[in-house]
Amino acid sequence: MSKTKSVNVWLGSEIGILKAVNLVGKTATNYFDQKKIGKENEILSTCWSTDKKSIFCGFKRGTVRDFNIESGQFSEDPISIPDFKTGKEDLVRIHSKDDAIMSCTSSGNITLWDPRNDCEEKIKFQTNVGPDIYDMTLCHDQSSFATGGKENPLKIFDFENPSEPIFKAKNVPHDWLQLRVPVWVTGIKYLKDSKTQIVTTTGTSKIRLYDITGERRRPCLEMNFDKYPLTCLTLTNNANQVIVANTRGNVGMFDFRKKALVRVFKGFAGSVRSMECHPNLDYVASCGLDRFLRIHEINSGKLEYKVYLKARLNSVLFSSLDFMEEKRKTEQVDLEANNLKRKLEESDDEEVDPVWRRMKTADSDSSGSDGEQ
């Protein structure tokens, strides 16, 4: 079997290496171009292609490379993001949409472009959503997208008219000291199977749930987690649960119905930069500055796997492979092998035992000789 076909988790690193991890075998493989390794080639964002046969990697220099899962090879040359201003803006996020790539930069430039087209028509649309963007996400049906950042509130845009937002969040009321609360959106996700409900995290430790169907532009639910800036979030297979992480490596799961923290995931030693839940199983993968990939079981909070990967990690992608089924098969094969080995050892002992029983001990020989004398 090809190495890439048995990969459970893909990770983008700070030195430009795409890392592939097989959880059952506890092995990690690096994919990279020797000429393109270093901090200046940092992988900042990764996403699956539409057909799930390749991974797009977004680099710090404003380029994208296509990694083919079947061949285990990167595309020959990096593809430059249109109108990317190197040194003046950073890549924030990339997504795939209808065989095209949607890129977002820190200066608010949103571009949908065709990586296979070199002519001027490669850009399908382009807009600017304002400066200091921290995150951008696509709706499940790819009909809209949402953005947010520092002093740049949550905005939702329709692809039919991306120049004006169809929703713009209003800042929350002043705090108990009557001081203005800073706007600082750090993560955004559409709720599962919903086009109108969106959850965000903030640099002021807040988790906020918005419903854009109503007239109210403020969050319909707000919860607090710790006292440090939140860095990322992911949604579980339960539509009412969200997992968030902060700069101190504290990770917790919140329930929207209970409006409270329901579970804490332990074992972290630094800022968490990316998390993703398995598409079918109740497991969450996380990575960050401490260079470890961690896999937690969502319902129990148990740390199932911990893999050291030698480099700071920025992004994580779960494959759809059922690694628990693979683990069960491996354990069954090992159990059968151990049982066979034990049976062989027992049969060898049964053949040897009669021989040993017929032999006299050294004490009996010496006592017999004393009697004859």
N, C-alpha and C positions, 0 to 999 in steps of 0.2 A: 504494500500500500504506500502511496505517495505520502511524504511527510506532511504536505500541506492539507491532505484530505483527512488527517487525523488531528488537526489543530482545533482546540476548543476555544482559545482566547488569542486575540491579536492586539498588540500594544504598540503605540508610537512613542519613541523615546526622545530625550532632549539632545541626543547626539546624532540624530538622523537615521537610526536603525529601527526597522520594523521587526518586532519580536513575536514569534509564534510559540505558543505553549500548549503542550499536551498534558492535561491534568492527571490522567490515569498513569501514564508512564513517567510523569514528573520530569519531563524534558523540555528544553527551550531551544529554539533555533533562531539565529539572526539572519535577516535578509537586508542587504545593503550594497551600495556601490562604493568601493574602496576610495574613489576620488571624491566622494560626496559625504564624508563623515566629519562631524564637528558641530560645535554649538551654532555656527551660522547656518547649518542645514537641519536645524531642529524641526521635528515633526510636531506641529501644533494641533492638527485635527485630522481625523480619519473618518471615512464613511464607506458603506457598501455601495457597489454599483447597483443599478436597478435590477439586473438579473442575478445578483449575488455571486457572480463568478469572479469578481475582482474587487480590490480595495483601492479607493482613492486616498492618497496621502497628501495633505497640505503642508508645505514647508514654510519656514520663517522668511525665506527670501521671496515669497510671493509666487511660488511655483507649485504645481501639482504633478504627481507621478502616479501611474496606474500599475498596481501590482496584480498580476494574473495568478489566481489560486491554482489553476491546473498546471501551469508550467513552473510556478515558483520563481518567476522573474519579474523585475520591474520593467516598465517601458524604457526604451533606449534613452530618450532625452526628456528632461523636465519640461512641462508646458507652463508658460508664464500666464498668470492671472491677468486678464486685460486691465490696463490702466492702473496697475498696482504701483504705489509710490514707495519704493524701497527706502528704508531709513526714516520715513515720515509716518508710516502706519504699519500695523501688525495684522497678520491674518488671525481672525477670531474663530471662524467656523466654515466648514464646507459640507454641503449636502448634495446628493445626486437626485435629479428630477428629470424623468423622461429622457434618459441617455445624455443629459447635459449636467453640468456642474453649477451649483449655486454657491457663490463665495461671499463672505462677509468680512469686512476689515474693521479695525478699531475706529477709523474715521467715518464709518457709516456707509461706505460704498457697498451696495448690494448688486451683484452681477450674476446673471444667468447666461452661461456661455457653453458652446459646444467645443470640447477639447479635441475633436477630430477634424475640425474645420479651421484652416489657416487664413481664410479670407476675412474681409470686413464683416461678413454676415454671421460670423461666429457668435457675436453678442446678440442674444434674444431679447433681453431687456436690461436696463441699468437704472438705478435710482440711488439716492442718498437719504438716509434716515436720521442723520444728525451725528455729532461726534461722541467719542468715549463709549463706544459700544462694547459690551462684555459678552453678549450671547445673541444668537439667532437660531430659530428652530422652524421646521416645516410642519404644517398640519398633516395628519395621517393620510388624507386624500390628496395632499399637495395642492389644495386650492387656495391656501393662504399661508402667510408666514408671520412670525412675531419677532420683535427685537426689543432690546433694552440695554441700559448701561448706566454710567455715572452721570447724574443730572440729566438723564435721558430716559423718560418713563416707558413703561410697557406700551408698545404700539403693535397693532395688527394690520396687515396689508393684504389686499386681495390682488391676485395676479392679473386680473382684468384691468385694474387701475392702481398700479403700485406707487404712483406719485403721491397719493393722499391716503392716510390711514383710515380704516373703517372703524377703528377703536383706538382711543388714547387714554391711558389710565390717568386718574387724578391723584395727586399726592394725598397721603393720609393726613388727618388733622394734627395740629401741633401736640407735642408731648405734654406731660403733666406740669412741666415748667414753662409751658407756652412758648417753647422753642420749635422752630421749623425742623421737621424730620428730613434728613438728606435723602434724595432719590438715588438709589444705587442698586440696580438690578444686576445680579451676577449669574443667574441661571433661569431658563424658561423651558417649560414642557406643556404640550397639550395633554389633557387628561385622556385616558384610553378611550378610543372610539367616540371622542367628542370633538366638535369643531368650535364650540362656544365656551368651554371651560378651560382655563389655563392656570397653572401654578407657577409661581416664581420664588426664587430665593434672593436675599439681599445681603449687602455688605454690612447691614445693621442687625444681622442675626434673625431676620424674619422670614417666615414661610407664608405666602399670600396666595389665596385662591380667588380668581376673577371669573365672573360670568358675564359675557358681553351681550347676552340677550336682553338684560334689563337696562333701564336708563341710568342706573348708578354706575359711575366709573371708578369707584373705589372698591377695594377688595371686599368680598362677601364673607371672608374668613381670614383671620390672621393668627399665627401661632409663633412663639418664640423658642429658639433653640440655642442654649448657651449664651456666650457674650462675645463671640469672635465672628468675623466675617464668614458667611457661607460661600463655598467655592463651587459646588456642583450638586446636582440632584438627579434622581432616576425614579421612574414609576414602576411599581411591581405589577404582577398580573392581576392583582386586586385593584380595581379602579378607584378605590377609596384610600389607597395607601401611597405614600411618597417617602423615599429615603433621601436624606440630605447629609452633607459633610461640610466641615469648616477647615480653617487654616491651622487648627491645632490637632487635627486628626481625630476629632470627635464625630461619630457617625450615628445617626438615629433615624428611626422610622416613625412617621406620624400617620394617624388615622383621621380622615376628614370628618367621619361621623362622630367619633369620640372627641374630636377637637383637642387631641393631646398626643404626647409622646407615648408610644406603646412598646418600643424596643430599642436597646442600645447595642451597637456592634463594637466589640472590643478588639484590641490587638494592634492598633495603629501607632505609628511613631513619628508622624509628620503630616504636613498638609496633604489632603486628598485632592487630586486634580480631575479625576474622571471616575464615573461609576456607570455600570449598565447591568440591568437584570437580564437573565436568560429568557429568551422568547417563550419557552415552554415549561421550564423547571423553576422551582422556587429557590433560586440562588442569585446572588448579586456579586459581581466582580468589581473590584476597586483597585486603584493604583495612584501613585503620587510621588512625593519627594523622597520618601524613604526607600525607594527602589524595589519595593515588594509588590507582587500581585497577590491579592487576597480574595478568596472565594468564601462567602458566608452563606449558610442556610438561612433563609429569610424567616421562617416560622419559629425557629429555635434560637437564632442568633449565633449558632455554633460556627467557629472557624474551621472549614473543611480542608482548605488547601492554602498554603503559603509558599510562594516561589520567589526567590531572590533573583533579580534580573540585571544587576550591576550598573544600571543607569537610571537616572530620574525619568519618570514616565508621565506623559501628558494625556494620553487617550487610550481607551480600552473598548474593544468590540468583542462581543460574545458571538460565537458561531452557533448554529442551530443544532449541532450534534448533541445527542443524549449521552453525556459523559458518565452519568450514573449507571446507565445500562451497560456501557462499556466497562465500567468498574466492576459491576456484578459478574459479567462474563469472565473478566480477568481473574476475579477472586474464585470463581467456580473452577476455572482451569487449574489454578494453583492448588485448590483443595483436592481436586482429583489426582493431581501429580503427587501431592503429599500422601494421600491415601494409598496410592500404588507403591510409593517408596516404603511406607510403613508395612504393607503386606509382604513385600519382597524381603524386608529385614526380618519379619516374623517367620517367614518360611525358611530362611537361612538358619535362624535360631533353632527351629524344630529339627532340622537335619543335624545340627551340631550337638544338641543336648544329649542324645543317646550315647554318643562317643565319650562325652565328658563323664556321664554317669558310670560307664564301665571302667573308667580309669581310677586307680587307687591314689589316695592322697599321700603326700610325703610322710605324714605322721603314721599312717597305717602301715606303710612299708617298713619304717624303722622299728615300730613296735613288734611287727611280725618277726623281724630278724633277731630282736632281743629274746623273744620266746624260744626260738630254735637254739640259741646258745645256751 
